[in-house]
Amino acid sequence: MTVKYQILARQYRPQTFNEVISQKSIVTTIKNAISQNKVASAYMFSGSRGTGKTTLARLFAKALNCKSPINQEPCNKCSSCLEISSSRSLDVIEIDGASNRGIDDIRQINDTIGYAPANRYKIYIIDEVHMLTKEAFNALLKTLEEPPNNIKFFFATTEANKVLPTILSRCQRFELKRISHEDIINKLRQISNDLNRDIEDAALHIIANFSEGSLRDAESLLDQMFCFKEGKILLDHINESIGFVSKDYFFKLDEAIKNVDINFAFYFIDNIYKAGKDLSYLIEELIEHFRNILVVKLKDSSLLETFDEEKKKYENSASYYSEEMLFYILDLLIKNIQNNHKSIHKKINLEMLLLNIIKSKKRISIDILVKRLIDLENKANTSTNENIPNKETSPIEPKKQVEVNKKEEIQLSSITQNKNIEESIKEEKKIKLEKIEFSLSEKNKKTDSPISISPIQTINVARHDTIMKFMQVELNAIIKKG
């Protein structure tokens, strides 16, 4: 007779509070409530998937009904503990809130509450409780507020925000945190050792990263890898089996960005496309890659969850980028996530995205453009001051000065409307010569006239305005190209 296989997530499910990882504060609160006989009528376990919500509810139920507990820990030997562990207990009723979400299902619970339990408590564990309807919640309110002394409710949910506030106010709430990267790796290494399987550290790191704080996801992935390959599990086996993109591709991309190798964008996407990798997931991997480089760039490698050899590669890649360039690339990738999911031509979309990333090496930042603009303005002001003649040597009558200014405004407006810069400069020179001649003739005619504003100074101010307008047009064109 063949023994039925049990998946790793169930085989290594914690059977005591001491085996629960990353939830120390919650475990301490529960054990103190049991020891001090201050167990509430209802508890809410909320948090992301695979963090131990249902597991803690079951352990709590076992500890309350255990016939011979040791330091508030279930013995796992008495009939009550064994029945709860095998899901056969009549006193611990587990209900799926997704499939039993109506008011009739809750009425059925209310009808059975009056029956006495075989052990100390009758406990209802409702998983995914946020799926219950509003009417079902309301039907549960009165029972939840004033249940019999031997009735306990344990709720588990991944979306506590969808539970009615009136229900939450009647529960003691435990918010479970994600399992840490280090704890997941240690647990996976322990399982591998128990099963006499060898696995590379780099493979453990990538499994822990992919699980996103869910121990159940990590255990399921490890189970899959043990089925895929006999002997030692390597990082390449993970990439081959699950469809991850090898980190070596991303480090080659860093080299291509450093050398502005545009052709690499097509080579990169084509290789991933032919290998059957998920193109939709590629942008998320690119975001993680450049985020890790930014972390290294900001001198905070403690936030980098990877092994030492890979850290050195990230430190090398960080030297190719500036902080501003990394911010620009990450912003570009984040904006393209939704566009890529909606795009019919994902391959072409990703190629264009990588081309923009590679070309960003030559991108001129806004700060540099503004600095250049200020420098040009300072140079224009300097040249203007140098060309202003002595006011005493070129006096002009006020009435004639007004006529000159009007003529200059008409001529300068025609210059600014001219698209050809060279023609504008020629026209400007011509005006300047005419004004100089005019100034000299007036000086010869009348040397005793009062001092007024020099026409040359007026021309230079207009010239400065013209230069600034052309510089603004050029700046807008550069920003669009960037």
C-alpha positions as CSV (number, residue, x, y, z in Angstrom):
1,M,0.0,0.0,0.0
2,T,1.5,3.3,-1.1
3,V,1.7,6.1,1.4
4,K,-0.3,9.3,0.4
5,Y,2.2,12.1,-0.2
6,Q,1.7,15.3,1.8
7,I,3.0,18.6,0.4
8,L,5.7,20.4,2.3
9,A,3.4,23.3,3.4
10,R,1.2,20.8,5.3
11,Q,4.0,18.4,6.3
12,Y,6.0,21.2,8.0
13,R,3.0,23.2,9.4
14,P,3.8,24.3,13.0
15,Q,2.3,22.1,15.6
16,T,3.3,24.2,18.6
17,F,3.7,28.0,19.2
18,N,7.4,27.6,19.4
19,E,7.6,26.5,15.8
20,V,5.8,29.7,14.6
21,I,8.3,32.1,13.0
22,S,8.2,35.9,12.7
23,Q,5.1,36.3,14.9
24,K,6.7,36.4,18.4
25,S,4.6,39.2,19.9
26,I,1.3,37.5,18.8
27,V,2.4,34.2,20.3
28,T,3.3,35.8,23.6
29,T,0.0,37.6,23.8
30,I,-2.0,34.3,23.2
31,K,0.0,32.3,25.7
32,N,-0.4,35.0,28.3
33,A,-4.1,35.1,27.7
34,I,-4.3,31.4,28.3
35,S,-2.2,31.4,31.4
36,Q,-4.1,34.4,32.9
37,N,-7.5,33.0,31.9
38,K,-8.3,36.2,29.9
39,V,-9.3,34.6,26.6
40,A,-11.7,36.9,24.7
41,S,-14.8,35.6,22.9
42,A,-13.5,36.6,19.4
43,Y,-10.2,37.1,17.7
44,M,-9.3,38.5,14.2
45,F,-6.1,37.2,12.5
46,S,-5.3,39.4,9.5
47,G,-2.3,39.7,7.2
48,S,-1.0,38.7,3.8
49,R,-1.1,35.2,2.4
50,G,1.1,32.4,3.9
51,T,2.0,34.2,7.1
52,G,0.2,31.8,9.5
53,K,-3.3,33.1,10.2
54,T,-5.1,29.8,10.1
55,T,-2.2,28.0,11.7
56,L,-2.3,30.3,14.7
57,A,-6.0,29.9,15.0
58,R,-5.7,26.1,15.0
59,L,-2.9,26.2,17.6
60,F,-4.9,28.5,19.8
61,A,-7.8,26.1,19.6
62,K,-5.6,23.1,20.4
63,A,-4.1,24.9,23.4
64,L,-7.5,25.8,24.8
65,N,-8.9,22.3,24.5
66,C,-5.6,20.3,25.2
67,K,-6.0,17.9,28.1
68,S,-2.4,18.1,29.3
69,P,-0.8,21.4,28.1
70,I,2.8,22.2,28.8
71,N,3.5,25.9,29.4
72,Q,0.4,26.8,27.4
73,E,1.7,24.6,24.5
74,P,-0.6,21.9,23.1
75,C,0.8,18.4,23.8
76,N,-0.1,17.0,20.4
77,K,-0.7,13.6,22.0
78,C,-4.1,13.8,23.6
79,S,-7.3,12.9,21.7
80,S,-8.3,16.5,21.4
81,C,-5.0,17.6,19.8
82,L,-4.9,14.7,17.4
83,E,-8.5,15.3,16.3
84,I,-7.9,19.0,15.6
85,S,-4.6,18.3,13.8
86,S,-6.4,15.9,11.5
87,S,-9.5,18.2,11.1
88,R,-11.8,15.6,12.7
89,S,-12.8,17.5,15.8
90,L,-16.5,18.2,16.5
91,D,-15.5,21.0,18.8
92,V,-13.4,22.9,16.3
93,I,-15.5,23.8,13.3
94,E,-13.7,25.3,10.3
95,I,-15.8,27.3,7.9
96,D,-14.8,28.7,4.5
97,G,-16.1,32.2,4.4
98,A,-15.9,32.3,0.6
99,S,-18.3,29.4,0.0
100,N,-20.5,29.8,3.1
101,R,-21.1,33.5,3.0
102,G,-24.8,33.9,3.1
103,I,-27.2,34.7,6.0
104,D,-28.5,31.1,6.1
105,D,-25.0,29.8,6.8
106,I,-24.6,32.1,9.8
107,R,-28.1,31.2,11.0
108,Q,-26.9,27.6,11.0
109,I,-24.0,28.6,13.3
110,N,-26.3,30.4,15.6
111,D,-28.6,27.4,15.9
112,T,-25.7,25.0,16.9
113,I,-24.1,27.4,19.4
114,G,-26.4,26.1,22.2
115,Y,-25.0,22.6,22.1
116,A,-22.4,21.8,24.7
117,P,-18.9,20.9,23.5
118,A,-17.3,17.5,24.3
119,N,-14.2,19.3,25.6
120,R,-13.7,22.7,27.2
121,Y,-14.6,25.0,24.3
122,K,-16.5,24.9,21.1
123,I,-14.5,27.0,18.6
124,Y,-15.6,28.4,15.2
125,I,-12.8,29.2,12.8
126,I,-14.0,31.3,9.8
127,D,-11.4,31.7,7.1
128,E,-11.6,34.6,4.6
129,V,-14.3,36.1,6.8
130,H,-14.3,39.3,4.6
131,M,-16.2,37.4,2.0
132,L,-19.4,37.2,4.2
133,T,-22.3,39.3,3.0
134,K,-23.4,42.4,5.0
135,E,-26.6,40.5,6.0
136,A,-24.5,37.6,7.3
137,F,-22.3,39.9,9.3
138,N,-25.3,41.5,10.9
139,A,-26.8,38.1,11.7
140,L,-23.5,37.3,13.5
141,L,-23.3,40.5,15.6
142,K,-25.5,39.6,18.5
143,T,-24.0,36.2,18.9
144,L,-20.5,37.6,18.7
145,E,-21.1,40.2,21.3
146,E,-22.7,37.9,23.9
147,P,-21.8,34.3,23.2
148,P,-22.0,31.5,25.8
149,N,-18.9,31.2,27.9
150,N,-17.8,28.0,26.2
151,I,-18.0,29.5,22.6
152,K,-15.0,31.2,20.8
153,F,-14.8,32.7,17.4
154,F,-11.5,32.9,15.4
155,F,-11.6,34.9,12.2
156,A,-8.9,34.9,9.5
157,T,-8.7,37.3,6.6
158,T,-6.3,38.8,4.1
159,E,-8.5,42.0,3.7
160,A,-9.5,43.2,7.1
161,N,-10.5,46.5,5.6
162,K,-13.6,44.8,4.0
163,V,-14.8,43.5,7.4
164,L,-17.6,45.7,8.9
165,P,-16.4,48.0,11.7
166,T,-19.1,46.6,14.0
167,I,-17.5,43.2,13.7
168,L,-13.9,44.4,14.2
169,S,-15.0,46.3,17.3
170,R,-16.1,43.0,18.9
171,C,-12.8,41.3,18.2
172,Q,-9.2,41.4,19.5
173,R,-7.2,41.9,16.4
174,F,-3.8,40.4,15.5
175,E,-2.0,41.8,12.5
176,L,0.5,39.2,11.2
177,K,3.6,40.6,9.5
178,R,5.3,39.1,6.5
179,I,7.9,36.4,7.1
180,S,11.4,37.9,7.0
181,H,13.7,37.0,4.1
182,E,16.2,35.4,6.5
183,D,13.6,33.3,8.4
184,I,12.3,31.9,5.1
185,I,15.8,30.9,4.0
186,N,16.5,29.2,7.4
187,K,13.2,27.3,7.2
188,L,13.8,26.1,3.6
189,R,17.3,25.1,4.6
190,Q,16.0,23.1,7.6
191,I,13.4,21.3,5.3
192,S,16.2,20.5,2.8
193,N,18.4,19.0,5.5
194,D,15.5,17.0,6.9
195,L,14.9,15.5,3.4
196,N,18.6,15.0,2.7
197,R,18.4,17.4,-0.3
198,D,21.2,19.8,-1.2
199,I,20.3,23.3,-2.5
200,E,22.5,26.2,-3.5
201,D,22.3,29.4,-1.4
202,A,21.6,31.5,-4.4
203,A,18.6,29.3,-5.2
204,L,17.3,29.7,-1.7
205,H,17.6,33.5,-2.0
206,I,15.7,33.7,-5.2
207,I,12.9,31.5,-3.8
208,A,12.7,33.7,-0.7
209,N,12.5,36.8,-2.9
210,F,9.8,35.4,-5.1
211,S,7.7,34.3,-2.2
212,E,7.3,38.0,-1.0
213,G,7.1,37.1,2.7
214,S,4.8,34.1,2.3
215,L,6.3,31.0,3.8
216,R,3.7,28.8,2.2
217,D,4.6,30.1,-1.3
218,A,8.3,29.4,-0.6
219,E,7.6,25.9,0.6
220,S,5.4,25.1,-2.4
221,L,8.2,26.4,-4.7
222,L,10.8,24.3,-3.0
223,D,8.5,21.3,-3.3
224,Q,8.2,21.9,-7.0
225,M,12.0,22.1,-7.4
226,F,12.5,18.8,-5.6
227,C,10.2,17.2,-8.2
228,F,12.0,18.9,-11.1
229,K,15.6,17.9,-10.4
230,E,17.4,15.1,-8.5
231,G,20.5,15.9,-6.6
232,K,21.7,19.4,-5.8
233,I,19.4,22.3,-6.8
234,L,21.2,25.2,-8.5
235,L,20.1,28.7,-9.4
236,D,20.0,27.7,-13.1
237,H,17.5,25.0,-12.3
238,I,15.2,27.6,-10.7
239,N,15.4,29.9,-13.7
240,E,14.8,26.9,-16.1
241,S,11.9,25.4,-14.2
242,I,10.0,28.4,-13.0
243,G,10.7,30.9,-15.8
244,F,12.8,33.5,-14.0
245,V,15.2,35.6,-16.0
246,S,18.8,35.0,-15.0
247,K,20.4,37.9,-13.1
248,D,23.3,37.7,-15.5
249,Y,21.1,39.1,-18.3
250,F,20.5,42.2,-16.1
251,F,24.1,42.7,-15.4
252,K,24.9,42.5,-19.1
253,L,22.2,45.1,-19.6
254,D,24.2,47.4,-17.2
255,E,27.2,47.0,-19.4
256,A,25.2,47.8,-22.5
257,I,23.8,51.0,-20.8
258,K,27.4,52.0,-19.9
259,N,28.5,51.6,-23.5
260,V,25.2,52.9,-25.0
261,D,24.9,49.6,-27.0
262,I,21.4,50.1,-28.5
263,N,21.5,46.7,-30.3
264,F,21.5,44.9,-27.0
265,A,17.9,45.8,-26.4
266,F,16.8,43.6,-29.3
267,Y,19.2,40.8,-28.3
268,F,18.0,40.9,-24.7
269,I,14.2,40.7,-25.4
270,D,14.6,38.2,-28.2
271,N,16.5,35.7,-26.0
272,I,13.9,36.0,-23.3
273,Y,11.0,35.7,-25.8
274,K,12.5,32.6,-27.4
275,A,13.1,31.0,-24.0
276,G,9.3,31.3,-23.2
277,K,9.7,33.7,-20.3
278,D,6.8,35.8,-19.1
279,L,7.3,39.2,-20.7
280,S,4.7,40.7,-18.4
281,Y,6.8,39.8,-15.3
282,L,10.0,41.2,-16.9
283,I,9.3,44.8,-16.0
284,E,8.8,43.9,-12.3
285,E,12.2,42.1,-12.4
286,L,13.8,45.1,-14.0
287,I,12.3,47.3,-11.3
288,E,13.8,45.1,-8.6
289,H,17.2,45.1,-10.4
290,F,17.5,48.9,-10.6
291,R,16.0,49.3,-7.1
292,N,18.9,47.1,-5.8
293,I,21.4,49.2,-7.7
294,L,19.9,52.4,-6.2
295,V,20.1,50.9,-2.7
296,V,23.8,50.2,-3.3
297,K,24.3,53.7,-4.8
298,L,22.7,55.2,-1.7
299,K,25.3,53.3,0.5
300,D,22.6,51.2,2.3
301,S,23.5,47.6,1.3
302,S,21.8,46.3,4.4
303,L,18.5,46.6,2.6
304,L,19.8,44.4,-0.2
305,E,18.5,40.9,0.4
306,T,20.9,38.8,-1.6
307,F,24.1,36.8,-1.2
308,D,27.6,38.2,-1.1
309,E,28.7,37.4,-4.6
310,E,25.7,39.0,-6.1
311,K,26.2,42.1,-3.9
312,K,29.6,42.6,-5.5
313,K,28.0,42.6,-9.0
314,Y,25.5,45.2,-7.9
315,E,28.3,47.4,-6.5
316,N,30.1,47.2,-9.8
317,S,26.9,48.1,-11.7
318,A,26.2,51.0,-9.4
319,S,29.4,52.7,-10.7
320,Y,27.8,53.0,-14.2
321,Y,24.9,55.2,-13.0
322,S,24.1,58.5,-11.3
323,E,21.4,58.7,-8.7
324,E,19.3,60.9,-11.0
325,M,19.6,58.4,-13.9
326,L,18.4,55.6,-11.6
327,F,15.4,57.7,-10.5
328,Y,14.6,58.4,-14.1
329,I,14.8,54.7,-15.1
330,L,12.7,53.5,-12.2
331,D,10.1,56.1,-12.9
332,L,10.0,55.1,-16.6
333,L,9.6,51.4,-15.6
334,I,6.8,52.0,-13.1
335,K,4.9,54.1,-15.6
336,N,5.1,51.3,-18.2
337,I,3.8,48.5,-16.0
338,Q,0.1,49.1,-16.8
339,N,0.8,50.0,-20.5
340,N,2.7,46.7,-21.0
341,H,-0.2,44.6,-19.5
342,K,-2.7,46.3,-21.8
343,S,-0.4,46.2,-24.9
344,I,-1.0,43.6,-27.6
345,H,2.6,43.8,-28.8
346,K,4.4,43.2,-25.5
347,K,7.7,42.3,-27.2
348,I,7.9,45.5,-29.2
349,N,6.8,47.6,-26.2
350,L,9.6,46.1,-24.1
351,E,12.1,46.7,-26.9
352,M,11.2,50.4,-27.0
353,L,11.3,50.6,-23.3
354,L,14.8,49.1,-23.1
355,L,16.0,51.4,-26.0
356,N,14.9,54.4,-23.9
357,I,16.7,53.1,-20.8
358,I,19.9,52.5,-22.8
359,K,19.7,56.0,-24.4
360,S,19.1,57.6,-21.0
361,K,22.9,57.5,-20.6
362,K,23.1,60.5,-22.9
363,R,20.1,62.2,-21.4
364,I,20.8,65.7,-20.2
365,S,19.2,66.4,-16.9
366,I,16.9,69.5,-16.3
367,D,19.4,70.8,-13.7
368,I,22.2,70.8,-16.2
369,L,20.0,72.5,-18.9
370,V,19.0,75.2,-16.4
371,K,22.6,75.8,-15.4
372,R,23.6,76.1,-19.1
373,L,20.8,78.6,-19.6
374,I,21.9,80.7,-16.7
375,D,25.5,80.7,-18.0
376,L,24.4,81.8,-21.4
377,E,22.3,84.6,-19.8
378,N,25.3,85.8,-17.8
379,K,27.5,85.8,-20.9
380,A,24.8,87.8,-22.8
381,N,24.7,90.4,-19.9
382,T,28.5,90.7,-19.9
383,S,28.7,91.3,-23.6
384,T,25.9,93.9,-23.3
385,N,27.7,95.8,-20.6
386,E,30.9,95.9,-22.6
387,N,29.1,97.3,-25.7
388,I,27.3,100.2,-23.8
389,P,29.1,103.5,-24.9
390,N,29.7,106.5,-22.6
391,K,26.4,108.3,-22.1
392,E,28.1,111.7,-22.3
393,T,29.5,111.0,-25.7
394,S,26.2,110.2,-27.4
395,P,23.5,112.5,-26.3
396,I,20.2,112.4,-28.2
397,E,17.1,114.6,-28.0
398,P,14.2,113.0,-26.1
399,K,11.6,113.4,-29.0
400,K,13.9,111.9,-31.5
401,Q,14.8,109.1,-29.1
402,V,11.1,108.1,-28.9
403,E,11.0,107.9,-32.7
404,V,14.1,105.8,-32.7
405,N,12.7,103.4,-30.1
406,K,9.5,102.9,-32.1
407,K,11.4,102.2,-35.2
408,E,13.6,99.7,-33.3
409,E,10.5,97.9,-31.9
410,I,9.0,97.4,-35.3
411,Q,12.3,96.2,-36.8
412,L,13.0,93.9,-33.8
413,S,9.6,92.3,-33.9
414,S,10.1,91.4,-37.5
415,I,13.4,89.8,-36.5
416,T,11.9,87.7,-33.7
417,Q,9.2,86.4,-36.1
418,N,11.8,85.2,-38.5
419,K,12.5,81.5,-38.2
420,N,15.9,81.7,-39.7
421,I,18.4,82.7,-37.0
422,E,21.2,83.7,-39.4
423,E,18.9,86.2,-41.2
424,S,17.8,87.6,-37.9
425,I,21.4,88.2,-36.9
426,K,22.1,90.0,-40.2
427,E,19.1,92.2,-39.7
428,E,20.2,93.0,-36.2
429,K,23.7,94.0,-37.3
430,K,22.1,96.2,-40.0
431,I,20.0,98.0,-37.4
432,K,22.9,98.4,-35.1
433,L,25.0,100.1,-37.8
434,E,22.1,102.4,-38.7
435,K,21.8,103.5,-35.0
436,I,25.5,104.1,-34.7
437,E,25.3,106.4,-37.8
438,F,22.3,108.1,-36.4
439,S,24.0,108.7,-33.1
440,L,27.0,110.2,-34.7
441,S,25.0,112.5,-36.9
442,E,23.0,113.7,-34.0
443,K,26.2,114.3,-32.0
444,N,27.6,116.5,-34.8
445,K,24.4,118.4,-35.1
446,K,23.7,119.2,-31.5
447,T,26.3,118.6,-28.8
448,D,24.4,120.7,-26.1
449,S,21.3,118.5,-26.0
450,P,20.4,116.8,-22.6
451,I,21.7,113.3,-21.9
452,S,19.3,110.4,-22.8
453,I,19.3,106.6,-23.1
454,S,21.7,105.3,-25.7
455,P,20.1,103.6,-28.7
456,I,22.9,101.1,-28.6
457,Q,21.9,100.1,-25.1
458,T,18.2,99.7,-26.2
459,I,19.3,97.5,-29.1
460,N,21.5,95.3,-26.8
461,V,18.5,94.8,-24.4
462,A,16.3,93.8,-27.3
463,R,19.1,91.5,-28.6
464,H,19.3,89.9,-25.2
465,D,15.5,89.2,-25.3
466,T,15.8,87.7,-28.7
467,I,18.6,85.4,-27.7
468,M,16.6,84.3,-24.6
469,K,13.6,83.4,-26.8
470,F,15.7,81.3,-29.1
471,M,17.3,79.6,-26.1
472,Q,13.9,78.8,-24.7
473,V,12.8,77.2,-28.0
474,E,16.0,75.1,-28.1
475,L,15.5,74.1,-24.4
476,N,12.0,72.9,-25.1
477,A,13.2,70.8,-28.1
478,I,16.0,69.2,-26.0
479,I,13.5,68.3,-23.2
480,K,11.1,66.6,-25.7
481,K,13.9,64.6,-27.2
482,G,15.2,63.6,-23.7
